[in-house]
Amino acid sequence: MYEATFEFQADGLVAALSREYDAAIQLWCNEHCDLLYVRSERMDDLRSELEEQVGLQESIQEGNQLVTVTDQCLRQEEQTLVETHLANEGCLSLPPLIYESGRKQSKVLALDPAALTAVYNGLRQETRVNVLAKREINGLHPEVPILGLDDVLPRLSARQLETFRIAHTRGYYELPRETTTAKLGDELGVNRRTVEEHLRRAENKIAAALANHLTLLQ
């Protein structure tokens, strides 16, 4: 089996909300209602908008994060692009759908890599599309058969990744630490505060990504 993640500009309510509130929204569709995981610095305003537009049955909110069940299915609110191409090529959509800053990410599963290429070509004729990831599935996981490293590990910026890798290599995370952020800054050609900012952002992304999957270890 083969898997690809496509990103493209999307229409509809969810995409509009992600754009207006600078939010990241993950959507699991259940036809009659949806499960949403939402992250936004304007969470109170976004939550009020969701309640007004589609209604919320149950919610758990902590700071800038929200998990909620909607009263109705949100996918019917958008003009979808990818589903028609999936049906034509015999591909499957893997939840969740991800919306961020007005763009939609759709993970697609195919038995033939040519089908993924056909889906991409079809989308490209309608909108600007990026391929965020593409891989062949060779192994299984006992709880989530199609879980791969790209599902667990976050996407770091180039500077965050470089800073984190060098910090780890130089022993910054050893006990006791074998280097300082000032020395790392000298090596990277930036000041200490810039190093610390890159590390904080990288660590936050890694911690958030791993926390979502720790239940697989139980």
N, C-alpha and C positions, 0 to 999 in steps of 0.2 A: 504494500500500500504506500501511497505517497500523499504528502500533506503540504499545503502552502497557505500562507497568511497574506491576504490582499488588503490594502488600505486605499480608500478612495473617498472623495467628497460625497456626502450623503444629504438627502432632503428628509424632511419630516420632523416630528416633534422631538425625538430623542437627540438627534444631531443638533437641532437648534438649541436645545437646553444645554448640551455640552459646550456649544460655542458661546452662548450668552453668559454662562456662569463659570467658564473656564474649568469645566468638570471632566472627569473620567468616569464613564458609566459602563458597567458590565451588565448585560441583559440575558437572562435565561427565559425563553418564551415557553409558555404552557397553553397557548391558544386562547384560553379564557382569561388568563391573568399572567403577570410576569414577576419574576424575582429580579430585583435590581441591587447591585452593589455600586454605590456612588461615592466619589471623593471630590470635594470642592471646598475652597476657602470661603465660599458664600453659601454654606449648606442650608442655613435657615431660610434664605430667600428661595433657593432651589427646591427645598422640601415643600414650601408653601405653594410653589408653582405646580409641582407634581400633584399635590392634593387637589388643587383647583382644576387641573387639566384632566386627570385620569382617576383620581381618588386613590387613597392608600388604605389597605386593610390592617397591616401590622408593620411596625417599624422599630428598628434598634439604631440609635444614633449615639456615636461617641466622637465628640469634636468635629473634625471635618469629614467624617466617614458615616455612611448610612447604609443599612441593609433594610430593604422594604419589599412588600408584596403589593402590587397594584390591583385596583378593582377591575381593570380591563387590559387587554393585550395591547402593547404599545407598537408592535410591528405593523399593525393595520393602519397606523398613523403616518407611515412613510411610503414613499414611492420607491420600492425596492429595485435594485439593479441586479444583484448577484444571483438571486434565487432562480430566475428564468434560465440563466446560463448553466446553473448547476443541474437543473432538470434536463436540459438538452444534452449535457455531456455525461449524465449518470453519476454525478458527484454528490457528496453529502456536505451539509453545513454542520460544523462542530461548535456547540455552545461553549462559552458565551459569545454573543456579539459585543464588540467593544466600540464605544464612541468616545472620541476625545477631540475637543476643540473643533467640532463640526465635521470631523472625519470618522469614517466607519471602518472597523477592522473585522474581516470575516475569515475564519479558518476553514479551509476546504479539504476534504478527504477524497482521494480518487484511487482507483485500482490501476490506472495507467497514467504515467506522467504526461502523455500527450493530451489527456483530458484536462489537466491543469493548465497546460499551454493554451488550449482552446478556450477555457474560461477566461484566462488573462486577455487573450486577443479580443474576445467578445466585450469584455469590460472596457478595454482600451478604446474601442470604437465609440463608446458612449461617454467616457469620462477619463480624467487623468488617474491612473492607478499605479500604485507601488507594490512591489513584492517584498514584504518585510522578512519573510522566512520561507524556506523550502527544504524539505528533507524526505528521505525514504524511511519508513517505519520498519525496523528490523527486530525490535524486542517488545516484550510485554511487561506491564507492571501489574501486580496482583490486584490492586484496587482500581487503577485507572489505566486500562490497556494501552492508551495512546498518549500517555504522559511522557514528555521528553524534557531535556534540559532547558529548551527554550520556553517551556511552559512554566518552569519553576524559577529560573534565573531572570532578573529584571534586565531591561536594556539601559545600560549606563552610557553617558556621553563619553566621547573619546578622551577628554581630559579627566573625567571621573575614573574611567577604567585604567588609564595610565597611572594616575596618582595612587589608586588602590593597589595595583599590582606592584609598583615600586615600594610602597609602604610595607606590603606583606613580605616582599623579597628582602628588604633591609631590616626586618625584624621588629617593625613598629608594633605588631600585635603579639610579640613574645612577652612573657612575664619573667623578669622585668623587661621593659622595652629596650631595644638595642639601638634605637635612633630617635630623633626628635623631628617635629614638623619643620623646625628651622633648617635642619640638615637636609630634609627632603626637599624643602623649597630651594635650597642652593643647587641641588642636583637637577631640579625641574626648571630652574630659572624663574621662579615666582617667589612671592613672599610667604611667610609662615601662615598668615591668615587665609590666603588663597588655598594653600594645601589643606588646611583644616576645613574650609568650606567644601572643597571637593570630596574630602573623606566623609564629612557628615552626610552629604547628599547621597554618596554611594552607599554608605552604611544604612541609611534610612530606606533606600530602595531595596537593598538586599534583605534587610530584616522584614520589611512589609511583604515581600514576595515569599520568603520562606515561611512566615507565620501563616499564610493562607494554605500551606500544604503540610503543616506539621501533623494534622490529623491522619495523614497517610502512614505515619510511623507508629501509631497506637495499635 
